[in-house]
Amino acid sequence: MSTKLFIIMTAVFLYSCTAPSKDPDIQIPKQETESHDEIVFHDYTDPLGEKLSVGTHKEKDSRTVKYNGNVYVLDKDFESNTYSTSDNEYQFTENKAEVTFLKKNYNMVLFTSKKSAAQATTQLQ
């Protein structure tokens, strides 16, 4: 008796795991992609040959930094003229002469480069 009950309960459990949803009225809305935001990328190279790409968003006040295979989205820090991540771990500073990307927790400069007169500009579409 107990083995039959165990087999029936196991079959019901397995069927309920594979059965489709009983509520077809629920629809998950698709998330909108930010394709309307135009991003212009500037590439910088330091004396050691490392590359940093900085994307400037036209519509919102943020930057996208691509460095060593990682992508960081940095928002404007209104207290100063810098950009930092939401967790305040990375900071990006850009002025007329140079570009600096650093990790704030360790006071470590990850990338620094002088700006040249003619920087390579690429556009992501």
N, C-alpha and C positions, 0 to 999 in steps of 0.2 A: 504494500500500500504506500509506504513512504517513498520507495523508488519511483513509482508511477507519478506521484505528486511532484517529486523533484524533477522528473523528466518534463512534465507538463509545464511547470513553473519556468524551467530553463528555456523551453521552446517559446513561451509567451514573452519572456525577457528578450530573447534574441530577435523575435519578430518585431517587438516594439522599438528596438534599436535600429532596425533597417526599414521600418515602415515610413512612408512619406508623411509629411506634416498634415494634420487633419484640418488646419485653419488656412485655407487658400486666400482669405481676404487680407492677410497681413502681407504688406509689401515693404521691403527695405528700400528706403530712398537712396539714390545714387549720390555720392559726394561729388560736388562740383570741383573740377580741377581749375587751377588758376592759370588758364591758358591766355587770359586777357592781359595778364601782366607781362610786359615786355622786359626782358633782362638783357643787359649789355655786359659782356665779360671783357675784362682786361687781364692780360697775362703778364706776370712779373717773374724774373729769374734773378736769384741772388748770385754772388761771386762763386759759390760752391756748385752751382748748376741746378739747385732745387727750384721747382716751379710752383707758383701760387697763382690761382685764377680767382679773380674777384668779380662777382656779378652784381651789378647795380640795378635794383628794381626801379622802374620808372614811376609806378603808381603808389607804392608804399615805401616807407622810410626804413629799409632794411638792406642788408647785403648778404650774398651767398659766397662763402669762401670754400674753394676746393684745394685741399693740401694733403699730400701723401695718401691719396685714395679716399680720404674722408671728406664729407660735405658738412659744413657748419652754416646754419642760418643765424645771422646776427641782427639784432634789432638796435635801433638808435638809442643811445644812452643820453637822456635829455639833460643830465647834470654836466656833461662835458661833451667834447666834440669827438666821441669815440662810438664804436659799435661793440656790443657784447652779447653773449648767448643768454638765454632765459635763465639758465642756472648760474650765470655769472662766472663761468669757468674759463672762457676764452675771451680775448679782447682784440679788436682790430682797430688800428689807428692809421689814418691816411692824411698827409698834409701835402704841400706843394713839392716838397723835396724827396720824401721817402714814404714807404709803406712798412708797417710793423704788425705782425701777428704774434700774440703771446698767450701763454697759459698762466692765468692769474694766480692760481693756488700755489704754484711753485716759483713764481716770479721768473719764469723761463721764457726767453724769446725764442719762438719756433722759427720765425722767418723775418728777415728784414732786407730791404732792397731800396736802392736809390731809384727814383723815377727818371726815365730818360725823356727827351723831348718828343720822340715818336714811339709811343707804346703800341704794341700789337693789339688790335681790338677785333674781337669776334662776336658775332651775334647769335644767340640761341633762339631758335624758332620752334 
